[in-house]
Structures are given as structure tokens and as C-alpha cells.
Amino acid sequence: MVQFFRIASPFLTTRLAMRCSLNLVLFLCVGMLAACGRTTAPPAAMEDIRSEADPVQESWGAEYYVTETIPGEASSRPRLKMRADHMATFEEGDSTWTVLQSDSIGGRVTVLLYDETGDSSATVFADRVTLLDNRKRFEAIGNVEVRAQGDKALWSEHLVWFEREQALRTPGFVRISTPDEQVQGYSLEADERLDEYTLRSMTGRVTVREE
């Protein structure tokens, strides 16, 4: 069971001024005709709707925790911890989501992931993180960086974390660095520790160590 805590010049001559006025009227008429010929705008995307919604809760200098209850034990263990300059929670119907982002130049959202023993398995940095409570996953967007134990790291623009599978996925381009590998590709699927992963269209350099 997962728990969520929470400017005009005055020197124009009269003729020039009249010409400017006529040009302006003509410009406005053309603009109005163009507007009348437009078709109805397409419906707003879900991301646009969400961005316009009023949050039901906001906080600044926020920390957000998710803990996991261990069957048969009274205590719970940490699953993830988020830190951000600003956090806002939204609701729409049965959906609830929380958006964490920085409001400072160079600021990042930080997400600490923990494994089943309570140790930190990876740290995620991003410009914005959206946590979808009822789906037990989060999406990290913009300058995403993941640091895992063993000097392993990845960089991408979009990353998704799945709580149940303890997995990381990137729908687009990604770069990965480990002590033995410098690779890049698309559509990453990996475990939280970056011990095992798959990539499409992978290129790069791999060092094979002799035993």
C-alpha cells in the first residue's frame, strides 16, 4: 500500500500622418476579414487544461513524501522524496495530480528514490515533475538527469517512473554513462538502479574488461 504526504514620433508631416492613418485602417480591415475567415480553434489539450486549472492546494519550499507499508509490519518505509520551490495539487473528476517545479533560475526539482531496504537507489533532477497519485507514477520533464549508485547516470528531456515495476522509461532520446559504457539511443526501459536496460537504435562505446 502506497501512501502520499503532502512607444510614436511627433515630427510626422500632415500628409505622412494621414498616410499612416489610412494604412492603419486598411491593416485593421484586413485583420478583421482574416479573423472572420478562421475556423474554430481545436479543443485544448489535456496539458493545457491542467495548466489552467486552479490548484486545490499549494505550497512553497515543499517536500513531498511517499511511503510504502510493509505487509505484516507496523512500520512503513520511504519510497520516494521530492523537493521543489513550488508544489501544486490539482483535482478533476476522479483524477488527482501534483506538479512540482522550480521558481528560480537554475533551480531543479529533486526526487530521491528508495529501494526495498530503504537505501537510496537513484536521484532524479528535472525542471518539472508531475506525480499522478492514482497511477503510482511520475513524469519528469526538461533537463532530466538521473544519478544512480556505481557512478551511473542518464540524461533525457522526458522520463517516466513506474512505482510498481520499479522502472524508468524515456519515450525519446537518452544518453547513458557508466564506468564501462558511453551510449545513446531511444526508448529506454531500465530498472531504477540502471543495472539493466534496453535501448533502440543504440550507438556508443562499451569497454569489455578481461577477467
Stockholm file with secondary structure:
# STOCKHOLM 1.0

chainA/1-211         MVQFFRIASPFLTTRLAMRCSLNLVLFLCVGMLAACGRTTAPPAAMEDIRSEADPVQESWGAEYYVTETIPGEASSRPRLKMRADHMATFEEGDSTWTVLQSDSIGGRVTVLLYDETGDSSATVFADRVTLLDNRKRFEAIGNVEVRAQGDKALWSEHLVWFEREQALRTPGFVRISTPDEQVQGYSLEADERLDEYTLRSMTGRVTVREE
#=GR chainA/1-211 SS CEEECCCCCSCCCHHHHHHHHHHHHHHHHHHHHHHHTCCCCCCCCHHHHHHHSCCSEEEEEEEEEEEEECTTCSCEEEEEEEEEEEEEEEEETTEEEEEEECCSTTCCEEEEEECTTSCEEEEEEESEEEEEGGGTEEEEEEEEEEEETTTEEEEEEEEEEETTTTEEEEEEEEEEECSSEEEEEEEEEEETTSSSEEEEEEEEEECCCCC
#=GC SS_cons         CEEECCCCCSCCCHHHHHHHHHHHHHHHHHHHHHHHTCCCCCCCCHHHHHHHSCCSEEEEEEEEEEEEECTTCSCEEEEEEEEEEEEEEEEETTEEEEEEECCSTTCCEEEEEECTTSCEEEEEEESEEEEEGGGTEEEEEEEEEEEETTTEEEEEEEEEEETTTTEEEEEEEEEEECSSEEEEEEEEEEETTSSSEEEEEEEEEECCCCC
//
